[in-house]
């Protein structure tokens, strides 16, 4: 029989996590977004984590959860306010193992617990399919400037308590 894969776990963000989360952020962008964004766009986007102090303050200022496999961080997600997913990043080596779904399930439950009726996200082009499968609908296309490069994304919204149940197909 095959060996079972370790199950991911969740824990809250700690300031000491900042360097590893900055590395996950950069690796995720560099290795998982090449079909949708140019190398210059990827570099500009990933540069948001170059200033680790600023990046850590952003994570600390939001409700940030860390996904771990065997106690090592492999992904993270943050909720800004009660109703907006600001960041959701998974290390390429852990992609496809349910880490993003687990993080998103948790943020959806926390947003509902904070009284949110719906949840929004500005999804990158490569993440749009993930959110569509979770019951999010595209509301508006956006073009944002990041470190001198134009990047497109889609504002998506999901009504909480309706549609796809947490843990549904991903």
C-alpha positions as a Markdown table, in Angstrom:
| # | Residue | x | y | z |
|---|---|---|---|---|
| 1 | Unk | 0.0 | 0.0 | 0.0 |
| 2 | Unk | 1.1 | 3.6 | -0.7 |
| 3 | Unk | 2.0 | 5.8 | 2.2 |
| 4 | Unk | -0.6 | 8.5 | 3.0 |
| 5 | Unk | 0.5 | 12.1 | 2.4 |
| 6 | Unk | 0.8 | 14.2 | 5.5 |
| 7 | Unk | -2.3 | 16.3 | 6.1 |
| 8 | Unk | -1.9 | 20.1 | 6.1 |
| 9 | Unk | -2.6 | 22.0 | 9.4 |
| 10 | Unk | -3.4 | 25.6 | 10.1 |
| 11 | Unk | -2.0 | 28.1 | 12.6 |
| 12 | Unk | -2.0 | 31.8 | 13.1 |
| 13 | Unk | 0.7 | 34.0 | 11.6 |
| 14 | Unk | 3.7 | 34.9 | 13.8 |
| 15 | Unk | 6.2 | 37.7 | 13.0 |
| 16 | Unk | 9.0 | 35.1 | 12.8 |
| 17 | Unk | 7.2 | 33.6 | 9.8 |
| 18 | Unk | 7.8 | 36.6 | 7.6 |
| 19 | Unk | 11.0 | 35.4 | 5.8 |
| 20 | Unk | 9.6 | 32.0 | 4.9 |
| 21 | Unk | 6.3 | 33.5 | 3.8 |
| 22 | Unk | 8.1 | 36.1 | 1.6 |
| 23 | Unk | 9.9 | 33.1 | 0.0 |
| 24 | Unk | 6.6 | 31.2 | -0.5 |
| 25 | Unk | 5.1 | 34.4 | -2.1 |
| 26 | Unk | 8.0 | 34.8 | -4.5 |
| 27 | Unk | 8.3 | 31.1 | -5.4 |
| 28 | Unk | 4.5 | 30.9 | -6.0 |
| 29 | Unk | 4.6 | 33.8 | -8.4 |
| 30 | Unk | 7.7 | 32.8 | -10.2 |
| 31 | Unk | 6.8 | 29.1 | -10.7 |
| 32 | Unk | 3.0 | 29.1 | -10.9 |
| 33 | Unk | 2.0 | 32.2 | -12.9 |
| 34 | Unk | 4.2 | 32.0 | -16.1 |
| 35 | Unk | 1.3 | 31.0 | -18.3 |
| 36 | Unk | -0.6 | 34.2 | -17.5 |
| 37 | Unk | 2.1 | 36.9 | -16.8 |
| 38 | Unk | 5.4 | 37.9 | -18.4 |
| 39 | Unk | 8.7 | 37.5 | -16.6 |
| 40 | Unk | 8.8 | 41.3 | -16.0 |
| 41 | Unk | 5.3 | 41.2 | -14.5 |
| 42 | Unk | 6.2 | 38.3 | -12.3 |
| 43 | Unk | 9.4 | 40.1 | -11.1 |
| 44 | Unk | 7.4 | 43.3 | -10.3 |
| 45 | Unk | 4.7 | 41.3 | -8.5 |
| 46 | Unk | 7.2 | 39.2 | -6.4 |
| 47 | Unk | 9.2 | 42.4 | -5.5 |
| 48 | Unk | 6.3 | 43.2 | -3.1 |
| 49 | Unk | 8.0 | 40.8 | -0.6 |
| 50 | Unk | 11.6 | 42.2 | -1.1 |
| 51 | Unk | 11.1 | 44.6 | 1.9 |
| 52 | Unk | 10.4 | 41.9 | 4.5 |
| 53 | Unk | 9.6 | 44.4 | 7.2 |
| 54 | Unk | 6.9 | 46.0 | 5.1 |
| 55 | Unk | 5.6 | 42.6 | 4.0 |
| 56 | Unk | 5.5 | 41.4 | 7.6 |
| 57 | Unk | 3.5 | 44.5 | 8.7 |
| 58 | Unk | 1.0 | 43.8 | 5.9 |
| 59 | Unk | 0.5 | 40.2 | 7.1 |
| 60 | Unk | 0.4 | 41.3 | 10.7 |
| 61 | Unk | -2.2 | 43.9 | 9.9 |
| 62 | Unk | -4.6 | 41.3 | 8.6 |
| 63 | Unk | -6.0 | 38.0 | 9.8 |
| 64 | Unk | -3.3 | 35.8 | 8.4 |
| 65 | Unk | -3.3 | 32.0 | 8.5 |
| 66 | Unk | -0.4 | 29.7 | 7.8 |
| 67 | Unk | -0.8 | 26.3 | 6.3 |
| 68 | Unk | 1.9 | 23.8 | 7.4 |
| 69 | Unk | 2.9 | 20.3 | 6.3 |
| 70 | Unk | 4.8 | 18.5 | 9.0 |
| 71 | Unk | 5.2 | 21.8 | 10.9 |
| 72 | Unk | 6.8 | 23.6 | 8.0 |
| 73 | Unk | 4.9 | 26.5 | 6.4 |
| 74 | Unk | 3.8 | 25.7 | 2.8 |
| 75 | Unk | 1.2 | 28.4 | 2.2 |
| 76 | Unk | -0.7 | 31.4 | 3.7 |
| 77 | Unk | -3.8 | 33.4 | 3.3 |
| 78 | Unk | -5.0 | 36.7 | 4.7 |
| 79 | Unk | -8.3 | 38.3 | 5.3 |
| 80 | Unk | -8.5 | 42.1 | 5.1 |
| 81 | Unk | -11.3 | 43.5 | 7.1 |
| 82 | Unk | -14.3 | 41.1 | 7.4 |
| 83 | Unk | -14.9 | 40.4 | 3.8 |
| 84 | Unk | -11.8 | 40.5 | 1.4 |
| 85 | Unk | -9.2 | 37.8 | 0.8 |
| 86 | Unk | -6.1 | 39.9 | 0.3 |
| 87 | Unk | -3.5 | 37.1 | -0.3 |
| 88 | Unk | -3.6 | 33.3 | -0.9 |
| 89 | Unk | -0.3 | 31.8 | -1.8 |
| 90 | Unk | 1.0 | 28.2 | -1.8 |
| 91 | Unk | 4.5 | 27.0 | -2.4 |
| 92 | Unk | 4.8 | 25.2 | -5.7 |
| 93 | Unk | 5.9 | 22.0 | -4.1 |
| 94 | Unk | 2.6 | 21.9 | -2.1 |
| 95 | Unk | 0.3 | 22.9 | -5.0 |
| 96 | Unk | -2.5 | 20.5 | -5.7 |
| 97 | Unk | -2.5 | 19.0 | -2.2 |
| 98 | Unk | -5.5 | 20.8 | -0.9 |
| 99 | Unk | -3.6 | 23.6 | 0.9 |
| 100 | Unk | -5.3 | 26.5 | -0.9 |
| 101 | Unk | -8.7 | 24.9 | -0.4 |
| 102 | Unk | -8.1 | 24.5 | 3.3 |
| 103 | Unk | -6.9 | 28.1 | 3.7 |
| 104 | Unk | -9.9 | 29.4 | 1.7 |
| 105 | Unk | -12.3 | 27.2 | 3.7 |
| 106 | Unk | -11.0 | 28.8 | 6.9 |
| 107 | Unk | -11.1 | 32.3 | 5.6 |
| 108 | Unk | -14.7 | 31.8 | 4.4 |
| 109 | Unk | -15.7 | 30.5 | 7.9 |
| 110 | Unk | -13.9 | 33.4 | 9.6 |
| 111 | Unk | -15.4 | 36.0 | 7.4 |
| 112 | Unk | -18.9 | 34.5 | 8.1 |
| 113 | Unk | -18.0 | 34.6 | 11.8 |
| 114 | Unk | -17.2 | 38.3 | 11.5 |
| 115 | Unk | -20.6 | 39.0 | 10.0 |
| 116 | Unk | -19.7 | 39.1 | 6.3 |
| 117 | Unk | -22.5 | 38.2 | 4.0 |
| 118 | Unk | -20.1 | 37.9 | 1.0 |
| 119 | Unk | -16.4 | 37.6 | 0.4 |
| 120 | Unk | -14.4 | 39.2 | -2.4 |
| 121 | Unk | -11.0 | 38.6 | -3.9 |
| 122 | Unk | -8.9 | 40.2 | -6.6 |
| 123 | Unk | -7.9 | 37.0 | -8.2 |
| 124 | Unk | -4.9 | 36.7 | -10.5 |
| 125 | Unk | -5.6 | 35.2 | -13.9 |
| 126 | Unk | -4.0 | 31.9 | -12.8 |
| 127 | Unk | -6.2 | 31.8 | -9.6 |
| 128 | Unk | -9.4 | 32.6 | -11.3 |
| 129 | Unk | -10.4 | 29.0 | -12.0 |
| 130 | Unk | -9.7 | 28.0 | -8.4 |
| 131 | Unk | -12.2 | 30.6 | -7.1 |
| 132 | Unk | -14.7 | 29.8 | -9.8 |
| 133 | Unk | -14.8 | 26.2 | -8.6 |
| 134 | Unk | -15.5 | 27.5 | -5.1 |
| 135 | Unk | -18.5 | 29.4 | -6.1 |
| 136 | Unk | -17.0 | 32.9 | -6.7 |
| 137 | Unk | -18.3 | 34.9 | -9.6 |
| 138 | Unk | -16.3 | 37.4 | -11.6 |
| 139 | Unk | -17.6 | 41.0 | -11.1 |
| 140 | Unk | -15.0 | 43.2 | -12.8 |
| 141 | Unk | -11.7 | 43.0 | -14.6 |
| 142 | Unk | -9.0 | 45.2 | -13.2 |
| 143 | Unk | -5.6 | 46.5 | -14.4 |
| 144 | Unk | -3.2 | 47.5 | -11.6 |
| 145 | Unk | 0.3 | 48.9 | -11.7 |
| 146 | Unk | 2.8 | 47.0 | -9.6 |
| 147 | Unk | 6.4 | 48.3 | -9.5 |
| 148 | Unk | 6.0 | 49.9 | -13.0 |
| 149 | Unk | 4.3 | 46.9 | -14.6 |
| 150 | Unk | 0.6 | 46.5 | -15.5 |
| 151 | Unk | -1.0 | 43.3 | -14.2 |
| 152 | Unk | -4.6 | 42.2 | -14.8 |
| 153 | Unk | -6.8 | 40.5 | -12.2 |
| 154 | Unk | -10.5 | 39.9 | -11.7 |
| 155 | Unk | -12.6 | 41.0 | -8.7 |
| 156 | Unk | -14.7 | 38.0 | -7.7 |
| 157 | Unk | -17.4 | 37.6 | -5.1 |
| 158 | Unk | -19.0 | 34.8 | -3.3 |
| 159 | Unk | -22.2 | 35.0 | -1.2 |
| 160 | Unk | -21.4 | 33.2 | 2.1 |
| 161 | Unk | -23.8 | 30.5 | 3.2 |
| 162 | Unk | -25.0 | 29.8 | -0.3 |
| 163 | Unk | -23.6 | 28.1 | -3.4 |
| 164 | Unk | -20.7 | 25.8 | -3.1 |
| 165 | Unk | -20.1 | 24.5 | 0.4 |
| 166 | Unk | -16.7 | 24.9 | 2.0 |
| 167 | Unk | -14.7 | 21.8 | 1.1 |
| 168 | Unk | -16.6 | 21.4 | -2.2 |
| 169 | Unk | -14.9 | 20.4 | -5.4 |
| 170 | Unk | -11.6 | 22.1 | -6.0 |
